Amino acid sequence: MPHTRRTFLRYAVGATAAGYAFFRGDSVDQVRAAVSAAGDTPPDRLAGDEDFWFEVQQAYTVDRSLINLNNGGVSPSPRVVQDAMRRHLEFSNQAPSKNMWEVLKPQVESVRRRLARHFGCDPEEMAITRNTSEALENAIFGIDLKPGDEILTTSQDYPRMLNSWKQRELRDGVVLKMFPVPAPAESPEQYVDLFEQHITPRTRVILLCHTIFLTGQILPVADVCRMARQRGILTIVDGAHAFAHFAFKGGDIGCDYYGTSLHKWLCAPHGTGFLYVRKDRIAETWPLMAGNDPHSKDIRKFEEIGTHPIANRLAISEALTFYEALGGRRKEARLRYLRDRFARRLDQHPKVKTLTNLDPAHSCGIATLSFEGLDPGELMNHLWKRHRIIVVAIKHEEVNGLRISPNVYTTPREIDIFCDAVEGVLEKGLPT
């Protein structure tokens, strides 16, 4: 029997705990009740059930006077995450040196264990950081290399990571080698072949995105890492746009280092991320900020950044709880449903080209579209000024267009408004 909002409300009122949570606005229990009401409905069928997703949308305190389609940059947190961080901040502020360092800091270990369990690694391989950049720079600047050693990556990797390697080029004489990749891609094997073709006897490190930030293209990271390990090459995976975006187990990747931001797809507090380091690499990797023993085998040496708020880190637990209550496969299916709603509609226009392969093996909630005769920066500004729609203009030698990334709080109607606005520009041009 199909589930409607009426049947969901009957369930929520009928179940004592869930009913109470629903009416008091507890977003985690609200989502749990919706999931329970949905029963065993497959994720791909549930992806278009607006009664179900209405309950998920209510967990967020977003401003509906604008349409945020840049969740790949940074996402809003559900109410339960905001409440937890506020609670921890207020407690910290009562007696910071006591409450923050002696009471709250030890609780970070439970967050570490939960993140490690979800990612699929040992807790002693999991360092909590402020973002992907901080995580990966521990690896980039922490690996011992000699002049002439080569680092291999693509020209579509994230600029901050490329700049970090370029700084090592200037200081240490290492060599950064980049190669272009297709947009859209034809097959996952294409990427493995490209990496393999560009390896030389001097290649020591491969840096690769799990998901390319320009297009949302998912790379076959496990295959590349397996190929690199057979050749004795270290691998650093930039997972900024992967964790909690689509379902995977980090333990299956086989990389030496993995960094991600939790304020993107996990919807954790802004300024949270993690760094995974394979256990046998911890002692050999120098921390970005010096601790008592830079050659320690303790993963926590990568967290030595001086005084920082503990509240952000503790509230990661609520973000994980919310994500687990919703279910990774349900979220993944919904993101693809919303992505397809705009990408497949706009791709029918003769002036639009989709630069992201929409096959599930290649992408999830992000798509980048190019528009013939339109400057992406000007189109981005028009959408904001005229329609209060937030998107990202991508200007790159290999990719030029708008990157659109909805999230689970996004409504189909908001997607349609975006499409209407773009089609209006394609028909009439940008106003002068």
N, C-alpha and C positions, 0 to 999 in steps of 0.2 A: 504494500500500500504506500503510495507516495506521501512524503512528509511535507506538511505545510506549516506555516507559522502558527496556525490554530492548533495543530497536533503537537507542535513543539511546546506551546504555552501550556497545553494540558499536561504534558510530561513535566514541565518545569514546576507547575503548581502542585502536581501530584507527588513529586519527590520532595520530601521535607527539606533536605540540605540544599538540593539544587534549586528548589523553589525559593527558599530564603535568599540564596546567593544571587539569584536572578534579580530579585526585587531590590537588593541592597547594592547592586551594581558591581559585584565582584567579577572582574572580567575573566579570570581563569575558570571559575565555576560556571560562569555563563557559557563559555565555549565548551566546557565538558558536558553541560546539559544538552547543548546543540548537537555535539558529537554523539551522545547517547541516543538522542532522538533520531538521528540519521541512521542508526543501526549499522548494518553491514553494507550500506550503499557504497559501491566502488568509487574511488576518488575521481575518476574521469566522468562519472555520471553526476557526482555531487558538485563538480566544478561549476556547473551552470544553475545550481539550486539557489535562487536568490533569497529564499526564506532562511536557509542555513547561513549564508554569508552575511545576511543582515545582522545576525547576532554577533558575528565576528567583528563586523564594522563598528558596532557599538562599544567594543572594548577599547577603541582609540578615541583620543580627545582632539582630533584634527579639526582644522578650520575649513569648513565646507564652503566658505565664500571664495576659495581658490581651489585649483586642481593640481595636486602635486604628483607629477609623473617623473620625478627624479629621485626615486627611492634607491637607485644604485649609488647615489652620492652619499646620502645619509638618510635613515628612516626615522620617523617618529616612533616613540615607544608606546606600548599599551598602557592604559591607566595604572594597572597593577605594578608595572615597573617604575613609573613615575612616583607612585605612592611609596614604594619601598626605598627608593633613593632619597626621597624627601625625609622619610622617617630616620634613615641612617645619618643623613646630614644634620638633622636637628639634634640627634643624640650626640654626634661628634662635637657639635658646637657647644654643648653644655660644659665639657671639660676636655678639650681636644687631646692634650698629651696623654691623658688617662684613657678616655673612652675610645679614641681612634686607634691608638697603638696597642693598648693592653687588652681592650675588650673586643673591638671589632676586627682588628688585623688577623688574629688567629682564625676567625671564621672564614677568611679567604681560602683556607685549605679545603673547606667543603665545596667551595666554588670550583677550585682546581680539580677535585675529584669528579665533580659532575661534568665539567667540560671534557676531561680526559675520557670519561666513560662514553659521552656522546660522540666525541671525535674518533675514539677507538685507539687509545694509546695508554701507556702507563702514566699515572699522575706525576711521576717524577720526570716525565718528558714534556710537561705542560707548563709554560710560563705565561702569566697574565700580563698583557701589555696595554698600551693606550690605543693602538691602531696597527694596521698592517705595516706601515712605513717603519715604525719603531721596531716591530717584530723582525722584519726582514733586514733592516740595517744591522741588527745584532749579528745576523748571519753574514751579510755582505762584508762588513768591516771586521768580522770576527774570525774568518777563515784565513789561515796562513797560506800565502801565495808568494811566488818568486817572480822577478821581472821576466816578462815573456810568456808567463802562463796565460792561457786564454779562457775567457768566459763567453759562453755561447747563449744567445737569446734571440728573440724576434724583435723587429722594429716596431711592433705593436705592444710591447710591454709598457708598463706604467712609467711615466717620465721620472718620478722620484727615484725609482729603483735604477733606471738607466743612469741618472745623474750620480747616484751613489757609486756605481761602477766606474763612471767617468772620473770621479774624484780619486778613486783608487788607481786609475790609469795615470793620473797626474802625479800622485804621490809615490806609487809603488812600481810603476812600470809594467803593470799587467795590461792585457789587451782585451778590449771588449769587441766582440764580433756579433753583428746583427744581420738577420736576413728577413726579407719580406714574406708575409703569409697572405693567402687569398682571403677575400671578403666578398661574398660568402664562400665558405669552404665546400668542397665536394665530398670529402670523406674523412673520418678520423685518421685513417692510415696515411693520408696525405701529410699530416703534421709530423708523424713519426718519421716518415721518409725524409722530410725536409731537415729535421734535426740531425738525422743520421748522416745525410749528405754533407752537412757543414762541420762535422766533427773532424778535428785534425789531431795529430799526435800530441799537440800542446794543450788540448782542451782539458781543463781541470774542473770546471763548474758549468752546469746548465741551469739557467734561470728561466722558468716558464710560468705563465699564468694558468691557473685552473680554469678561469673564465676571463677572456680578454675584455678589458674595460671599455674598449671602443665600440664593440659590437655585441657583447654577450656570448660570443662563441666559446663553447666548452671544449677544452683540449683533452686529448686522451693521455692525461698525466701519468697514469699507472704504466701505460705502455712505454712512454718516453723514459720514465724513471727506471723501468726494468732494463731497457736498452742501455741506459747510461751506467747503471750499476755493473752490468756485464763488462763494461770497459773501464771500470774504476773511476768514473766521473761522479762528482758530488752533484746533488740536485736540490735546488731551492724552488719551492712552489709558492707562487703568489695566489693565495686563496681569498683575496679581498671580496670577490663577488660570488663565492661558491658556498661557504658555510651557511647553513640554514636557508639557502636559496633553493637547492635541490638536494635530494637525499643521496648520501654517499658515506662511506666509512674511511676516515683518514688512514687507518691502519692498512687498508688495501692498496694505498697509493705506492708505498715503498720509497718515499722521498727521504732525504736527510733533514730537510728543514721545511716547515710549512707555517706561513703567517696569514692571519686574517683580521678583519675588523668586525667586531660584534655589533656595532651601531648601524650596520647596513641591514642585512637580511634577517639577523636574529632579533633586531629591534631592541637591543640592549641599550643602556645609557650611552650617550655620546662620549667618546673618549675611552672605549674599551675594545680590546682585541686579545689575541693570544699568539704565542710562538711555540710550535712543536719543534723539538730537537731530538733526533734519534739518540738514544741513550749513550751509544758509544762515541758520539760526536760532542757531547756536552763539555767534557774536560778540555778538548782540543780547540774549542771555540771561545774566543775572547769576548767578554761582555762589552756592550756599547759604552756603558758607564762602569768605571772600575769599582770593584768590591774588595773585600779583604784578600781574597784568593782568586785571581782571574782564571786559574786552572782547576778550580773546584768542579766536582762532579754534580754539584747541587744546581738544579734547574733554576732555582730562585736567584742566582747571581744575575740573570738577565732582567730581573725586576728591580735592581738597585738604581732607582732614578731620583732619590731624595724624597722629600715630603710630597705626598700626593693624597687625594681623597680616597678613602676606603669605601665610601658609600657607593660610588659608581661600580666598583668591582662586586660588592655584595649583591647589588640589584641584578647582576647577570643571572643569578639563580631564578629570579622571577621571570626573566625573559626566556630562559630555558624551559621553565614550567609551562609558560604560555605556549611555546612552540610545540612542546611534547603533547600538551592537551589537544592542540589543533591537529597535530600529526603531520610529519614531513611530507608524506605522499599527497595528502589532501592539499597542503599549501602549494606544492609543486604543480599539481593539476590545475589549481585555480589560477596561478600565475601564468601558466601557458594559455589558459582559456582567455584571460584578459589581454595577454599579448597578441593572441591570434585575432581578437576582436578588432584591434586597430590595424595590425600589420596586414592581414589578409584583405581587409576592406580597402585600405589605401593602396596596396600593391596592385589593385586592379586598374588604377589610374595610369595612363600612358607616361606621365611625367614622374612617376614614383618608382624607385628601385629599392628593394629590400636588401640590405647589406649583411643580413643575418640569416643563416640557414635555419628555417623554422622547424626542421625535423627534431623530435625530442632528444635524439642522440647528440645534437649539436648546440642546443640552446634551451633556455627556460623562460624567465620572465622579462628579459631584456631584448629589445630589437632596435636596430639603427636603420633609418630610412634616408635615402638621398632624394632630393627634389630638383629636377631639371630646371635650370634658370633661376634658382633661388639660393641666395646666400644663407647658410644655416644660422649664422649669428643674427642676421636681420629677421629671419623667421622666428627664431627663439624670442627675440625682443618683442616682436609683434604679438606673439601668443601671450606673453606676460602682460604687456601694456594694455592690450585690447580685451583679452579674455581671462586674465589672471590664471594662466596655465603655465606650470613650471616644467620645462624640459631642458635638455643639455645640447648645446651645439658642439658637434665634433668636427674639428678641422685638423686633418692629418694628411700626410702625403698619400696615404693609402686608403683613408676612410674620410668621407666628407658628408655630413648629414646631421640628423637629429637623433639622439639616443633617448628612447622612451622606456621607462621602467615603472610600471604600476606596482602596487602591493596589495595585500589581502583586504585592506580597508577601502581600496578603490572600488567605485561602483561602475557597472556597465554604462550607466547614463553619463558618468564623467568621461569615460572613454569615447562615447558617441559625441559629446560636446567637443572634445579635442579633434575628432575626425571631421566634424562639421566645419570647425574653424580652419583646418588645413585645406579642406576641399574648397572653401570659400576663397582662400588665397590662390589656390591653383587655378580657379576659374577667373578671378578678377585681378590677381596680382596683389602685391603689397601696397597699402595706401601710401601716397607720397606726402 
